[in-house]
Amino acid sequence: MAVQSALLPASVGVDAEEKLRSRQLRLVKLLYFLQGFSGSSFGRFATLFYIDRGLGAHQIGILEAVQPIATALGNQIFGA
């Protein structure tokens, strides 16, 4: 027998639980896609944005180098 989820009352059947999990999985997949899409689109235009804000080539290089380092360290600290 399937273990009842904390989100569902005990009277809800296995079929309803599967539908809920399927819907949650689709939502997670959509959010993952949107995260990748936003990251790739910002990465393309970030340099132009920085230039528009008046940053020089050296400053832009530092920003672009620090971002992956901060991401790697953040993943280690927060366990992502």
All heavy atoms as a GROMACS GRO file, in nm:
protein
  607
    1MET      N    1   0.085  -0.119   0.000
    1MET     CA    2   0.000   0.000   0.000
    1MET      C    3   0.089   0.124   0.000
    1MET      O    4   0.192   0.128   0.064
    1MET     CB    5  -0.091  -0.004   0.122
    1MET     CG    6  -0.174   0.120   0.142
    1MET     SD    7  -0.338   0.071   0.193
    1MET     CE    8  -0.426   0.212   0.144
    2ALA      N    9   0.046   0.224  -0.070
    2ALA     CA   10   0.124   0.348  -0.080
    2ALA      C   11   0.117   0.426   0.050
    2ALA      O   12   0.017   0.427   0.120
    2ALA     CB   13   0.071   0.434  -0.194
    3VAL      N   14   0.227   0.492   0.080
    3VAL     CA   15   0.232   0.576   0.200
    3VAL      C   16   0.156   0.705   0.170
    3VAL      O   17   0.177   0.768   0.067
    3VAL     CB   18   0.379   0.607   0.238
    3VAL    CG1   19   0.384   0.700   0.355
    3VAL    CG2   20   0.454   0.479   0.264
    4GLN      N   21   0.068   0.745   0.258
    4GLN     CA   22  -0.010   0.867   0.239
    4GLN      C   23   0.079   0.989   0.258
    4GLN      O   24   0.159   0.995   0.350
    4GLN     CB   25  -0.126   0.873   0.338
    4GLN     CG   26  -0.236   0.774   0.308
    4GLN     CD   27  -0.309   0.807   0.179
    4GLN    OE1   28  -0.324   0.922   0.143
    4GLN    NE2   29  -0.352   0.703   0.110
    5SER      N   30   0.064   1.084   0.171
    5SER     CA   31   0.138   1.209   0.180
    5SER      C   32   0.081   1.295   0.291
    5SER      O   33  -0.036   1.287   0.325
    5SER     CB   34   0.129   1.283   0.047
    5SER     OG   35   0.186   1.410   0.058
    6ALA      N   36   0.166   1.379   0.350
    6ALA     CA   37   0.121   1.470   0.456
    6ALA      C   38   0.027   1.575   0.399
    6ALA      O   39  -0.050   1.636   0.473
    6ALA     CB   40   0.242   1.536   0.521
    7LEU      N   41   0.029   1.596   0.267
    7LEU     CA   42  -0.055   1.697   0.204
    7LEU      C   43  -0.196   1.647   0.178
    7LEU      O   44  -0.287   1.725   0.154
    7LEU     CB   45   0.007   1.744   0.072
    7LEU     CG   46   0.144   1.809   0.082
    7LEU    CD1   47   0.199   1.834  -0.058
    7LEU    CD2   48   0.136   1.937   0.161
    8LEU      N   49  -0.214   1.516   0.180
    8LEU     CA   50  -0.342   1.459   0.143
    8LEU      C   51  -0.411   1.397   0.265
    8LEU      O   52  -0.346   1.335   0.348
    8LEU     CB   53  -0.323   1.349   0.038
    8LEU     CG   54  -0.266   1.394  -0.095
    8LEU    CD1   55  -0.238   1.274  -0.182
    8LEU    CD2   56  -0.361   1.488  -0.164
    9PRO      N   57  -0.542   1.410   0.276
    9PRO     CA   58  -0.614   1.341   0.383
    9PRO      C   59  -0.614   1.191   0.358
    9PRO      O   60  -0.593   1.144   0.246
    9PRO     CB   61  -0.755   1.400   0.376
    9PRO     CG   62  -0.766   1.462   0.242
    9PRO     CD   63  -0.628   1.497   0.196
   10ALA      N   64  -0.638   1.114   0.461
   10ALA     CA   65  -0.632   0.968   0.451
   10ALA      C   66  -0.738   0.912   0.358
   10ALA      O   67  -0.722   0.804   0.303
   10ALA     CB   68  -0.646   0.908   0.590
   11SER      N   69  -0.848   0.985   0.336
   11SER     CA   70  -0.956   0.934   0.253
   11SER      C   71  -0.928   0.945   0.103
   11SER      O   72  -0.999   0.889   0.022
   11SER     CB   73  -1.086   1.010   0.286
   11SER     OG   74  -1.071   1.147   0.254
   12VAL      N   75  -0.825   1.017   0.066
   12VAL     CA   76  -0.792   1.035  -0.076
   12VAL      C   77  -0.723   0.910  -0.126
   12VAL      O   78  -0.633   0.856  -0.062
   12VAL     CB   79  -0.703   1.159  -0.096
   12VAL    CG1   80  -0.659   1.170  -0.239
   12VAL    CG2   81  -0.778   1.283  -0.053
   13GLY      N   82  -0.764   0.862  -0.243
   13GLY     CA   83  -0.710   0.738  -0.297
   13GLY      C   84  -0.572   0.756  -0.359
   13GLY      O   85  -0.519   0.866  -0.373
   14VAL      N   86  -0.516   0.642  -0.398
   14VAL     CA   87  -0.383   0.639  -0.458
   14VAL      C   88  -0.383   0.712  -0.592
   14VAL      O   89  -0.287   0.780  -0.626
   14VAL     CB   90  -0.335   0.493  -0.476
   14VAL    CG1   91  -0.203   0.486  -0.547
   14VAL    CG2   92  -0.326   0.424  -0.341
   15ASP      N   93  -0.491   0.701  -0.667
   15ASP     CA   94  -0.500   0.767  -0.797
   15ASP      C   95  -0.489   0.919  -0.782
   15ASP      O   96  -0.420   0.985  -0.859
   15ASP     CB   97  -0.631   0.730  -0.866
   15ASP     CG   98  -0.634   0.776  -1.010
   15ASP    OD1   99  -0.530   0.764  -1.078
   15ASP    OD2  100  -0.740   0.825  -1.053
   16ALA      N  101  -0.557   0.974  -0.684
   16ALA     CA  102  -0.550   1.119  -0.660
   16ALA      C  103  -0.410   1.160  -0.617
   16ALA      O  104  -0.361   1.266  -0.655
   16ALA     CB  105  -0.652   1.160  -0.555
   17GLU      N  106  -0.345   1.075  -0.539
   17GLU     CA  107  -0.209   1.104  -0.495
   17GLU      C  108  -0.113   1.105  -0.614
   17GLU      O  109  -0.025   1.191  -0.624
   17GLU     CB  110  -0.165   1.001  -0.392
   17GLU     CG  111  -0.028   1.030  -0.332
   17GLU     CD  112   0.008   0.930  -0.223
   17GLU    OE1  113  -0.080   0.860  -0.172
   17GLU    OE2  114   0.128   0.925  -0.191
   18GLU      N  115  -0.130   1.011  -0.705
   18GLU     CA  116  -0.046   1.006  -0.825
   18GLU      C  117  -0.067   1.129  -0.912
   18GLU      O  118   0.028   1.183  -0.969
   18GLU     CB  119  -0.074   0.878  -0.903
   18GLU     CG  120  -0.021   0.754  -0.837
   18GLU     CD  121  -0.057   0.627  -0.914
   18GLU    OE1  122  -0.104   0.639  -1.029
   18GLU    OE2  123  -0.038   0.519  -0.858
   19LYS      N  124  -0.193   1.173  -0.924
   19LYS     CA  125  -0.221   1.294  -1.002
   19LYS      C  126  -0.156   1.416  -0.940
   19LYS      O  127  -0.100   1.501  -1.010
   19LYS     CB  128  -0.371   1.316  -1.013
   19LYS     CG  129  -0.441   1.222  -1.105
   19LYS     CD  130  -0.589   1.251  -1.112
   19LYS     CE  131  -0.661   1.152  -1.201
   19LYS     NZ  132  -0.806   1.179  -1.206
   20LEU      N  133  -0.160   1.426  -0.807
   20LEU     CA  134  -0.097   1.537  -0.738
   20LEU      C  135   0.054   1.537  -0.758
   20LEU      O  136   0.114   1.639  -0.788
   20LEU     CB  137  -0.129   1.534  -0.588
   20LEU     CG  138  -0.063   1.642  -0.503
   20LEU    CD1  139  -0.114   1.781  -0.546
   20LEU    CD2  140  -0.089   1.619  -0.356
   21ARG      N  141   0.115   1.420  -0.747
   21ARG     CA  142   0.261   1.410  -0.768
   21ARG      C  143   0.298   1.443  -0.912
   21ARG      O  144   0.399   1.508  -0.937
   21ARG     CB  145   0.310   1.272  -0.730
   21ARG     CG  146   0.310   1.251  -0.582
   21ARG     CD  147   0.366   1.118  -0.546
   21ARG     NE  148   0.344   1.096  -0.405
   21ARG     CZ  149   0.424   1.025  -0.328
   21ARG    NH1  150   0.530   0.968  -0.380
   21ARG    NH2  151   0.397   1.008  -0.201
   22SER      N  152   0.215   1.399  -1.006
   22SER     CA  153   0.240   1.429  -1.146
   22SER      C  154   0.232   1.580  -1.172
   22SER      O  155   0.316   1.637  -1.242
   22SER     CB  156   0.139   1.356  -1.235
   22SER     OG  157   0.155   1.392  -1.368
   23ARG      N  158   0.133   1.644  -1.112
   23ARG     CA  159   0.118   1.789  -1.127
   23ARG      C  160   0.236   1.863  -1.062
   23ARG      O  161   0.290   1.958  -1.119
   23ARG     CB  162  -0.013   1.833  -1.064
   23ARG     CG  163  -0.049   1.975  -1.093
   23ARG     CD  164  -0.183   2.015  -1.043
   23ARG     NE  165  -0.249   1.910  -0.965
   23ARG     CZ  166  -0.373   1.910  -0.928
   23ARG    NH1  167  -0.451   2.010  -0.961
   23ARG    NH2  168  -0.425   1.814  -0.857
   24GLN      N  169   0.279   1.817  -0.945
   24GLN     CA  170   0.393   1.878  -0.879
   24GLN      C  171   0.520   1.860  -0.961
   24GLN      O  172   0.602   1.952  -0.971
   24GLN     CB  173   0.412   1.820  -0.739
   24GLN     CG  174   0.305   1.862  -0.641
   24GLN     CD  175   0.316   1.789  -0.508
   24GLN    OE1  176   0.376   1.682  -0.499
   24GLN    NE2  177   0.258   1.848  -0.405
   25LEU      N  178   0.538   1.743  -1.020
   25LEU     CA  179   0.655   1.716  -1.102
   25LEU      C  180   0.658   1.807  -1.225
   25LEU      O  181   0.762   1.861  -1.261
   25LEU     CB  182   0.660   1.570  -1.143
   25LEU     CG  183   0.781   1.526  -1.224
   25LEU    CD1  184   0.910   1.551  -1.147
   25LEU    CD2  185   0.769   1.381  -1.263
   26ARG      N  186   0.541   1.824  -1.289
   26ARG     CA  187   0.534   1.915  -1.405
   26ARG      C  188   0.570   2.058  -1.364
   26ARG      O  189   0.640   2.128  -1.437
   26ARG     CB  190   0.396   1.911  -1.467
   26ARG     CG  191   0.373   1.792  -1.556
   26ARG     CD  192   0.247   1.810  -1.638
   26ARG     NE  193   0.133   1.841  -1.555
   26ARG     CZ  194   0.031   1.760  -1.533
   26ARG    NH1  195   0.030   1.642  -1.589
   26ARG    NH2  196  -0.068   1.796  -1.455
   27LEU      N  197   0.524   2.101  -1.248
   27LEU     CA  198   0.556   2.235  -1.200
   27LEU      C  199   0.706   2.250  -1.175
   27LEU      O  200   0.766   2.349  -1.214
   27LEU     CB  201   0.478   2.266  -1.072
   27LEU     CG  202   0.508   2.401  -1.007
   27LEU    CD1  203   0.470   2.516  -1.100
   27LEU    CD2  204   0.436   2.413  -0.874
   28VAL      N  205   0.768   2.151  -1.114
   28VAL     CA  206   0.912   2.156  -1.089
   28VAL      C  207   0.989   2.158  -1.220
   28VAL      O  208   1.086   2.233  -1.235
   28VAL     CB  209   0.955   2.037  -1.001
   28VAL    CG1  210   1.106   2.024  -0.995
   28VAL    CG2  211   0.899   2.052  -0.861
   29LYS      N  212   0.947   2.078  -1.316
   29LYS     CA  213   1.013   2.079  -1.448
   29LYS      C  214   1.000   2.214  -1.516
   29LYS      O  215   1.096   2.262  -1.577
   29LYS     CB  216   0.954   1.969  -1.538
   29LYS     CG  217   0.996   1.830  -1.498
   29LYS     CD  218   0.935   1.728  -1.593
   29LYS     CE  219   0.979   1.588  -1.560
   29LYS     NZ  220   0.923   1.490  -1.654
   30LEU      N  221   0.883   2.275  -1.507
   30LEU     CA  222   0.861   2.407  -1.567
   30LEU      C  223   0.951   2.511  -1.500
   30LEU      O  224   1.015   2.592  -1.568
   30LEU     CB  225   0.716   2.448  -1.556
   30LEU     CG  226   0.683   2.590  -1.602
   30LEU    CD1  227   0.704   2.602  -1.754
   30LEU    CD2  228   0.542   2.629  -1.564
   31LEU      N  229   0.957   2.509  -1.368
   31LEU     CA  230   1.041   2.605  -1.296
   31LEU      C  231   1.188   2.585  -1.329
   31LEU      O  232   1.264   2.682  -1.343
   31LEU     CB  233   1.017   2.595  -1.146
   31LEU     CG  234   0.880   2.641  -1.100
   31LEU    CD1  235   0.863   2.614  -0.950
   31LEU    CD2  236   0.857   2.787  -1.131
   32TYR      N  237   1.231   2.460  -1.342
   32TYR     CA  238   1.370   2.431  -1.378
   32TYR      C  239   1.401   2.484  -1.518
   32TYR      O  240   1.506   2.544  -1.541
   32TYR     CB  241   1.394   2.280  -1.371
   32TYR     CG  242   1.537   2.240  -1.395
   32TYR    CD1  243   1.634   2.264  -1.298
   32TYR    CD2  244   1.576   2.178  -1.513
   32TYR    CE1  245   1.766   2.227  -1.319
   32TYR    CE2  246   1.706   2.141  -1.534
   32TYR     CZ  247   1.801   2.166  -1.437
   32TYR     OH  248   1.930   2.130  -1.458
   33PHE      N  249   1.308   2.465  -1.611
   33PHE     CA  250   1.326   2.517  -1.746
   33PHE      C  251   1.334   2.669  -1.745
   33PHE      O  252   1.421   2.728  -1.810
   33PHE     CB  253   1.210   2.472  -1.836
   33PHE     CG  254   1.208   2.540  -1.969
   33PHE    CD1  255   1.296   2.503  -2.068
   33PHE    CD2  256   1.118   2.642  -1.994
   33PHE    CE1  257   1.295   2.566  -2.192
   33PHE    CE2  258   1.116   2.706  -2.117
   33PHE     CZ  259   1.205   2.668  -2.216
   34LEU      N  260   1.244   2.734  -1.672
   34LEU     CA  261   1.244   2.881  -1.667
   34LEU      C  262   1.371   2.936  -1.602
   34LEU      O  263   1.421   3.041  -1.642
   34LEU     CB  264   1.120   2.931  -1.594
   34LEU     CG  265   0.988   2.909  -1.667
   34LEU    CD1  266   0.871   2.952  -1.580
   34LEU    CD2  267   0.986   2.981  -1.800
   35GLN      N  268   1.424   2.865  -1.503
   35GLN     CA  269   1.548   2.907  -1.441
   35GLN      C  270   1.663   2.902  -1.542
   35GLN      O  271   1.742   2.995  -1.554
   35GLN     CB  272   1.581   2.819  -1.322
   35GLN     CG  273   1.714   2.855  -1.256
   35GLN     CD  274   1.758   2.754  -1.154
   35GLN    OE1  275   1.702   2.645  -1.143
   35GLN    NE2  276   1.860   2.788  -1.078
   36GLY      N  277   1.671   2.794  -1.616
   36GLY     CA  278   1.776   2.783  -1.718
   36GLY      C  279   1.759   2.886  -1.828
   36GLY      O  280   1.855   2.945  -1.876
   37PHE      N  281   1.634   2.909  -1.869
   37PHE     CA  282   1.606   3.006  -1.973
   37PHE      C  283   1.645   3.147  -1.928
   37PHE      O  284   1.707   3.222  -2.004
   37PHE     CB  285   1.458   3.002  -2.009
   37PHE     CG  286   1.419   3.092  -2.122
   37PHE    CD1  287   1.454   3.060  -2.252
   37PHE    CD2  288   1.351   3.209  -2.098
   37PHE    CE1  289   1.419   3.144  -2.357
   37PHE    CE2  290   1.316   3.294  -2.202
   37PHE     CZ  291   1.350   3.260  -2.332
   38SER      N  292   1.611   3.182  -1.806
   38SER     CA  293   1.644   3.317  -1.757
   38SER      C  294   1.795   3.333  -1.743
   38SER      O  295   1.850   3.439  -1.775
   38SER     CB  296   1.574   3.346  -1.625
   38SER     OG  297   1.625   3.264  -1.522
   39GLY      N  298   1.862   3.229  -1.696
   39GLY     CA  299   2.007   3.238  -1.683
   39GLY      C  300   2.077   3.252  -1.817
   39GLY      O  301   2.170   3.332  -1.832
   40SER      N  302   2.031   3.178  -1.916
   40SER     CA  303   2.096   3.186  -2.046
   40SER      C  304   2.065   3.318  -2.117
   40SER      O  305   2.150   3.374  -2.186
   40SER     CB  306   2.053   3.069  -2.135
   40SER     OG  307   1.915   3.076  -2.162
   41SER      N  308   1.946   3.370  -2.099
   41SER     CA  309   1.915   3.497  -2.165
   41SER      C  310   1.984   3.615  -2.096
   41SER      O  311   2.029   3.707  -2.162
   41SER     CB  312   1.765   3.519  -2.172
   41SER     OG  313   1.709   3.525  -2.043
   42PHE      N  314   1.995   3.613  -1.964
   42PHE     CA  315   2.066   3.722  -1.896
   42PHE      C  316   2.214   3.717  -1.927
   42PHE      O  317   2.277   3.820  -1.946
   42PHE     CB  318   2.045   3.715  -1.745
   42PHE     CG  319   2.122   3.820  -1.670
   42PHE    CD1  320   2.080   3.952  -1.674
   42PHE    CD2  321   2.236   3.789  -1.599
   42PHE    CE1  322   2.151   4.051  -1.607
   42PHE    CE2  323   2.307   3.887  -1.532
   42PHE     CZ  324   2.264   4.018  -1.536
   43GLY      N  325   2.270   3.596  -1.934
   43GLY     CA  326   2.412   3.582  -1.963
   43GLY      C  327   2.452   3.642  -2.096
   43GLY      O  328   2.560   3.698  -2.112
   44ARG      N  329   2.362   3.635  -2.192
   44ARG     CA  330   2.391   3.690  -2.325
   44ARG      C  331   2.398   3.843  -2.323
   44ARG      O  332   2.478   3.902  -2.394
   44ARG     CB  333   2.283   3.649  -2.425
   44ARG     CG  334   2.274   3.503  -2.449
   44ARG     CD  335   2.375   3.464  -2.551
   44ARG     NE  336   2.361   3.323  -2.580
   44ARG     CZ  337   2.447   3.259  -2.654
   44ARG    NH1  338   2.549   3.323  -2.706
   44ARG    NH2  339   2.430   3.132  -2.678
   45PHE      N  340   2.315   3.904  -2.243
   45PHE     CA  341   2.305   4.049  -2.245
   45PHE      C  342   2.363   4.118  -2.122
   45PHE      O  343   2.356   4.240  -2.110
   45PHE     CB  344   2.158   4.090  -2.262
   45PHE     CG  345   2.100   4.042  -2.392
   45PHE    CD1  346   2.013   3.936  -2.395
   45PHE    CD2  347   2.135   4.104  -2.511
   45PHE    CE1  348   1.960   3.891  -2.515
   45PHE    CE2  349   2.083   4.061  -2.631
   45PHE     CZ  350   1.996   3.954  -2.633
   46ALA      N  351   2.420   4.041  -2.031
   46ALA     CA  352   2.475   4.099  -1.909
   46ALA      C  353   2.587   4.198  -1.940
   46ALA      O  354   2.594   4.307  -1.880
   46ALA     CB  355   2.525   3.990  -1.816
   47THR      N  356   2.674   4.164  -2.032
   47THR     CA  357   2.786   4.251  -2.066
   47THR      C  358   2.734   4.384  -2.123
   47THR      O  359   2.784   4.491  -2.086
   47THR     CB  360   2.878   4.184  -2.169
   47THR    OG1  361   2.921   4.059  -2.115
   47THR    CG2  362   2.999   4.269  -2.198
   48LEU      N  363   2.635   4.378  -2.209
   48LEU     CA  364   2.577   4.502  -2.262
   48LEU      C  365   2.512   4.585  -2.152
   48LEU      O  366   2.521   4.708  -2.152
   48LEU     CB  367   2.474   4.470  -2.370
   48LEU     CG  368   2.528   4.400  -2.495
   48LEU    CD1  369   2.414   4.362  -2.588
   48LEU    CD2  370   2.630   4.488  -2.564
   49PHE      N  371   2.448   4.518  -2.057
   49PHE     CA  372   2.388   4.587  -1.943
   49PHE      C  373   2.495   4.656  -1.861
   49PHE      O  374   2.480   4.773  -1.821
   49PHE     CB  375   2.310   4.488  -1.857
   49PHE     CG  376   2.256   4.547  -1.731
   49PHE    CD1  377   2.146   4.632  -1.735
   49PHE    CD2  378   2.314   4.518  -1.610
   49PHE    CE1  379   2.096   4.687  -1.618
   49PHE    CE2  380   2.265   4.572  -1.492
   49PHE     CZ  381   2.156   4.657  -1.496
   50TYR      N  382   2.605   4.588  -1.835
   50TYR     CA  383   2.713   4.646  -1.756
   50TYR      C  384   2.777   4.765  -1.828
   50TYR      O  385   2.810   4.866  -1.766
   50TYR     CB  386   2.820   4.542  -1.725
   50TYR     CG  387   2.772   4.428  -1.638
   50TYR    CD1  388   2.817   4.299  -1.659
   50TYR    CD2  389   2.680   4.448  -1.535
   50TYR    CE1  390   2.774   4.194  -1.580
   50TYR    CE2  391   2.637   4.344  -1.455
   50TYR     CZ  392   2.684   4.218  -1.478
   50TYR     OH  393   2.641   4.114  -1.400
   51ILE      N  394   2.794   4.753  -1.959
   51ILE     CA  395   2.849   4.865  -2.037
   51ILE      C  396   2.755   4.984  -2.031
   51ILE      O  397   2.799   5.098  -2.015
   51ILE     CB  398   2.875   4.822  -2.183
   51ILE    CG1  399   2.993   4.724  -2.189
   51ILE    CG2  400   2.902   4.942  -2.272
   51ILE    CD1  401   3.012   4.660  -2.325
   52ASP      N  402   2.625   4.958  -2.042
   52ASP     CA  403   2.526   5.065  -2.035
   52ASP      C  404   2.530   5.134  -1.899
   52ASP      O  405   2.502   5.254  -1.890
   52ASP     CB  406   2.387   5.008  -2.062
   52ASP     CG  407   2.282   5.116  -2.074
   52ASP    OD1  408   2.304   5.210  -2.154
   52ASP    OD2  409   2.179   5.106  -2.005
   53ARG      N  410   2.564   5.059  -1.795
   53ARG     CA  411   2.574   5.116  -1.660
   53ARG      C  412   2.706   5.188  -1.636
   53ARG      O  413   2.729   5.241  -1.529
   53ARG     CB  414   2.556   5.008  -1.554
   53ARG     CG  415   2.418   4.949  -1.551
   53ARG     CD  416   2.322   5.050  -1.503
   53ARG     NE  417   2.187   4.995  -1.498
   53ARG     CZ  418   2.081   5.065  -1.471
   53ARG    NH1  419   2.090   5.192  -1.447
   53ARG    NH2  420   1.964   5.009  -1.470
   54GLY      N  421   2.795   5.188  -1.734
   54GLY     CA  422   2.919   5.263  -1.725
   54GLY      C  423   3.038   5.186  -1.671
   54GLY      O  424   3.140   5.246  -1.635
   55LEU      N  425   3.030   5.055  -1.666
   55LEU     CA  426   3.144   4.976  -1.617
   55LEU      C  427   3.245   4.956  -1.728
   55LEU      O  428   3.210   4.945  -1.845
   55LEU     CB  429   3.096   4.840  -1.565
   55LEU     CG  430   3.004   4.844  -1.444
   55LEU    CD1  431   2.956   4.704  -1.412
   55LEU    CD2  432   3.073   4.905  -1.324
   56GLY      N  433   3.370   4.947  -1.689
   56GLY     CA  434   3.477   4.923  -1.785
   56GLY      C  435   3.498   4.775  -1.808
   56GLY      O  436   3.440   4.689  -1.741
   57ALA      N  437   3.585   4.744  -1.903
   57ALA     CA  438   3.611   4.604  -1.939
   57ALA      C  439   3.669   4.526  -1.821
   57ALA      O  440   3.631   4.410  -1.797
   57ALA     CB  441   3.704   4.597  -2.058
   58HIS      N  442   3.758   4.588  -1.745
   58HIS     CA  443   3.818   4.520  -1.631
   58HIS      C  444   3.714   4.489  -1.524
   58HIS      O  445   3.710   4.378  -1.468
   58HIS     CB  446   3.931   4.606  -1.573
   58HIS     CG  447   4.005   4.543  -1.461
   58HIS    ND1  448   4.091   4.438  -1.481
   58HIS    CD2  449   4.006   4.569  -1.328
   58HIS    CE1  450   4.141   4.402  -1.364
   58HIS    NE2  451   4.090   4.480  -1.270
   59GLN      N  452   3.627   4.584  -1.497
   59GLN     CA  453   3.522   4.564  -1.396
   59GLN      C  454   3.423   4.456  -1.440
   59GLN      O  455   3.378   4.374  -1.359
   59GLN     CB  456   3.448   4.695  -1.370
   59GLN     CG  457   3.535   4.800  -1.305
   59GLN     CD  458   3.469   4.937  -1.304
   59GLN    OE1  459   3.400   4.972  -1.400
   59GLN    NE2  460   3.489   5.012  -1.196
   60ILE      N  461   3.389   4.455  -1.567
   60ILE     CA  462   3.298   4.353  -1.619
   60ILE      C  463   3.362   4.216  -1.609
   60ILE      O  464   3.297   4.117  -1.570
   60ILE     CB  465   3.258   4.385  -1.764
   60ILE    CG1  466   3.173   4.512  -1.768
   60ILE    CG2  467   3.181   4.268  -1.827
   60ILE    CD1  468   3.144   4.563  -1.907
   61GLY      N  469   3.490   4.208  -1.639
   61GLY     CA  470   3.562   4.081  -1.627
   61GLY      C  471   3.562   4.028  -1.484
   61GLY      O  472   3.545   3.909  -1.461
   62ILE      N  473   3.581   4.117  -1.388
   62ILE     CA  474   3.578   4.076  -1.248
   62ILE      C  475   3.439   4.026  -1.211
   62ILE      O  476   3.425   3.921  -1.146
   62ILE     CB  477   3.623   4.191  -1.157
   62ILE    CG1  478   3.773   4.217  -1.176
   62ILE    CG2  479   3.594   4.161  -1.010
   62ILE    CD1  480   3.825   4.339  -1.105
   63LEU      N  481   3.336   4.098  -1.250
   63LEU     CA  482   3.199   4.055  -1.221
   63LEU      C  483   3.169   3.918  -1.281
   63LEU      O  484   3.110   3.831  -1.215
   63LEU     CB  485   3.098   4.156  -1.274
   63LEU     CG  486   3.072   4.278  -1.189
   63LEU    CD1  487   2.978   4.373  -1.262
   63LEU    CD2  488   3.013   4.240  -1.056
   64GLU      N  489   3.207   3.899  -1.406
   64GLU     CA  490   3.180   3.772  -1.473
   64GLU      C  491   3.261   3.658  -1.412
   64GLU      O  492   3.218   3.543  -1.415
   64GLU     CB  493   3.210   3.784  -1.623
   64GLU     CG  494   3.116   3.876  -1.697
   64GLU     CD  495   2.973   3.824  -1.703
   64GLU    OE1  496   2.953   3.702  -1.711
   64GLU    OE2  497   2.880   3.906  -1.700
   65ALA      N  498   3.378   3.687  -1.356
   65ALA     CA  499   3.460   3.583  -1.294
   65ALA      C  500   3.409   3.549  -1.154
   65ALA      O  501   3.417   3.433  -1.110
   65ALA     CB  502   3.605   3.628  -1.286
   66VAL      N  503   3.356   3.646  -1.083
   66VAL     CA  504   3.311   3.625  -0.946
   66VAL      C  505   3.181   3.546  -0.941
   66VAL      O  506   3.158   3.467  -0.848
   66VAL     CB  507   3.297   3.760  -0.872
   66VAL    CG1  508   3.223   3.746  -0.742
   66VAL    CG2  509   3.435   3.820  -0.849
   67GLN      N  510   3.095   3.562  -1.038
   67GLN     CA  511   2.964   3.496  -1.036
   67GLN      C  512   2.972   3.344  -1.028
   67GLN      O  513   2.907   3.284  -0.942
   67GLN     CB  514   2.880   3.541  -1.155
   67GLN     CG  515   2.833   3.684  -1.143
   67GLN     CD  516   2.763   3.735  -1.267
   67GLN    OE1  517   2.757   3.667  -1.368
   67GLN    NE2  518   2.711   3.855  -1.259
   68PRO      N  519   3.051   3.274  -1.111
   68PRO     CA  520   3.057   3.128  -1.097
   68PRO      C  521   3.125   3.084  -0.968
   68PRO      O  522   3.089   2.981  -0.910
   68PRO     CB  523   3.135   3.080  -1.219
   68PRO     CG  524   3.184   3.199  -1.289
   68PRO     CD  525   3.120   3.320  -1.231
   69ILE      N  526   3.220   3.163  -0.920
   69ILE     CA  527   3.285   3.131  -0.793
   69ILE      C  528   3.184   3.142  -0.679
   69ILE      O  529   3.176   3.054  -0.592
   69ILE     CB  530   3.406   3.222  -0.770
   69ILE    CG1  531   3.514   3.194  -0.874
   69ILE    CG2  532   3.462   3.205  -0.629
   69ILE    CD1  533   3.627   3.295  -0.877
   70ALA      N  534   3.106   3.248  -0.680
   70ALA     CA  535   3.003   3.266  -0.576
   70ALA      C  536   2.898   3.155  -0.584
   70ALA      O  537   2.852   3.106  -0.481
   70ALA     CB  538   2.938   3.403  -0.590
   71THR      N  539   2.864   3.114  -0.704
   71THR     CA  540   2.768   3.005  -0.720
   71THR      C  541   2.823   2.875  -0.664
   71THR      O  542   2.753   2.802  -0.592
   71THR     CB  543   2.732   2.987  -0.869
   71THR    OG1  544   2.677   3.109  -0.918
   71THR    CG2  545   2.634   2.873  -0.890
   72ALA      N  546   2.948   2.844  -0.694
   72ALA     CA  547   3.009   2.720  -0.644
   72ALA      C  548   3.019   2.722  -0.491
   72ALA      O  549   2.988   2.621  -0.426
   72ALA     CB  550   3.148   2.702  -0.706
   73LEU      N  551   3.059   2.832  -0.435
   73LEU     CA  552   3.068   2.841  -0.289
   73LEU      C  553   2.930   2.837  -0.225
   73LEU      O  554   2.911   2.772  -0.121
   73LEU     CB  555   3.141   2.970  -0.249
   73LEU     CG  556   3.291   2.974  -0.280
   73LEU    CD1  557   3.348   3.110  -0.245
   73LEU    CD2  558   3.365   2.864  -0.207
   74GLY      N  559   2.834   2.907  -0.283
   74GLY     CA  560   2.699   2.904  -0.231
   74GLY      C  561   2.637   2.766  -0.232
   74GLY      O  562   2.567   2.727  -0.138
   75ASN      N  563   2.664   2.690  -0.338
   75ASN     CA  564   2.614   2.552  -0.344
   75ASN      C  565   2.673   2.466  -0.233
   75ASN      O  566   2.604   2.383  -0.176
   75ASN     CB  567   2.643   2.491  -0.480
   75ASN     CG  568   2.554   2.545  -0.588
   75ASN    OD1  569   2.449   2.599  -0.562
   75ASN    ND2  570   2.597   2.529  -0.712
   76GLN      N  571   2.799   2.488  -0.202
   76GLN     CA  572   2.862   2.410  -0.096
   76GLN      C  573   2.808   2.451   0.042
   76GLN      O  574   2.788   2.366   0.129
   76GLN     CB  575   3.015   2.430  -0.099
   76GLN     CG  576   3.081   2.376  -0.222
   76GLN     CD  577   3.060   2.229  -0.238
   76GLN    OE1  578   3.071   2.152  -0.143
   76GLN    NE2  579   3.027   2.186  -0.359
   77ILE      N  580   2.786   2.579   0.061
   77ILE     CA  581   2.739   2.628   0.191
   77ILE      C  582   2.593   2.591   0.215
   77ILE      O  583   2.558   2.543   0.322
   77ILE     CB  584   2.757   2.782   0.200
   77ILE    CG1  585   2.906   2.816   0.202
   77ILE    CG2  586   2.687   2.838   0.323
   77ILE    CD1  587   2.936   2.964   0.187
   78PHE      N  588   2.509   2.610   0.115
   78PHE     CA  589   2.366   2.588   0.133
   78PHE      C  590   2.320   2.450   0.089
   78PHE      O  591   2.201   2.419   0.097
   78PHE     CB  592   2.287   2.696   0.060
   78PHE     CG  593   2.313   2.834   0.116
   78PHE    CD1  594   2.384   2.927   0.044
   78PHE    CD2  595   2.267   2.868   0.241
   78PHE    CE1  596   2.409   3.052   0.096
   78PHE    CE2  597   2.292   2.992   0.294
   78PHE     CZ  598   2.362   3.086   0.221
   79GLY      N  599   2.410   2.369   0.037
   79GLY     CA  600   2.376   2.231   0.006
   79GLY      C  601   2.287   2.210  -0.114
   79GLY      O  602   2.209   2.116  -0.117
   80ALA      N  603   2.298   2.295  -0.213
   80ALA     CA  604   2.213   2.279  -0.331
   80ALA      C  605   2.276   2.183  -0.428
   80ALA      O  606   2.388   2.157  -0.435
   80ALA     CB  607   2.190   2.412  -0.400
   0.00000   0.00000   0.00000
